Amino acid sequence: MTAAPPRGRPTFSSGGSEQPPPSSRAAKIIQTLKESVRVPEPRFLAPEIYGSAAIRNIARALPPVERAYANIRFSILRPKLLSVMDLLLPDEGKILDIGCGFGLFAAYFGQTQPNRHITGIDPDARRIKMAERVADKLGLVNHSFLAKDARDMGLGGPFDAAYVLDVMHHIPADAQEPLLARLRELLTPHGTLLIKDITTEPHLGLKFTEWMDRLMVGWDEPLAYRHHRDWGAMLVRLGFKVRMVRVPDVLPYPHVVIAATKL
Ligand SMILES: C[S@@+](CC[C@H](N)C(=O)[O-])C[C@H]1O[C@@H](n2cnc3c(N)ncnc32)[C@H](O)[C@@H]1O
């Protein structure tokens, strides 16, 4: 004999003779209720402000001299500026870091979005070794580094994005446009080319930057800064859509961030 359902509870009788037993019906009801109140997956993640933990991890992975350099670089490319660039890059896919140096920013952008596969290139083999070491220490298994001049062919690709942070003014003036044209070829359709460089106004800001650069590279290497309008015109000529923003700083560096999309 089947027990009568308790009063006030739904019976779910269909009138047929093949109803599931009450315990399985209760399980179904609970499942339906659970599904109707399921909390949706978060649509974005903002685990921390400005990637400060990522910066601390990078500094810890470096020996003392390089750590001091990293602290200077991260104080010049302030966390706010880095966060802007972080948001301009795709959150996954293949990304090229031109003139990666010690791989500080490959390590930064790789930590903030672990699905980025970053290839860093720099002609300085010692810096490349250090970049590999930092990536290893941080467990960034998708990163790779090549000791190469960016003007050389054979960088692989296609890439979803490429970034060039404070490197373009180290490339001789007549080689800058061919390099950007080459980078365009390496990008997927609608790929992003992100350039952070120094513009030439105000003049005192430029002079300040030049002195700082000379401290690093000496007097022999040519430094070829350009006005941000020149970079914009060059990129448009090459077949990019261009957006740019000048970013003021407490130090007098005349930063400019250029986001170019391959048309
Ligand atoms: C001011 S450092 C910037 C390094 C790194 N992007 C950063 O922001 O910390 C300039 C870097 O550009 C690299 N570089 C200079 N000429 C280059 C070239 N032709 N191809 C690739 N990298 C180059 C230098 O070796 C150096 O590591």
The ligand as a Gaussian input file, in Angstrom:
#p B3LYP/6-31G(d) Opt

LIG

0 1
 C       64.825000      50.308000     -22.856000
 S       65.045000      48.576000     -23.109000
 C       63.357000      48.045000     -22.945000
 C       63.274000      46.593000     -22.571000
 C       61.884000      46.117000     -22.279000
 N       61.008000      46.242000     -23.430000
 C       61.325000      46.879000     -21.114000
 O       60.413000      47.677000     -21.341000
 O       61.825000      46.695000     -19.993000
 C       65.306000      48.452000     -24.857000
 C       65.507000      47.009000     -25.319000
 O       65.449000      46.987000     -26.741000
 C       66.357000      46.007000     -27.160000
 N       66.672000      46.234000     -28.590000
 C       67.462000      47.179000     -29.124000
 N       67.546000      47.027000     -30.469000
 C       66.767000      45.949000     -30.778000
 C       66.462000      45.275000     -31.995000
 N       66.960000      45.673000     -33.162000
 N       65.640000      44.203000     -31.945000
 C       65.122000      43.804000     -30.769000
 N       65.386000      44.400000     -29.590000
 C       66.201000      45.465000     -29.589000
 C       67.553000      46.203000     -26.228000
 O       68.422000      45.080000     -26.221000
 C       66.856000      46.435000     -24.902000
 O       66.663000      45.230000     -24.197000

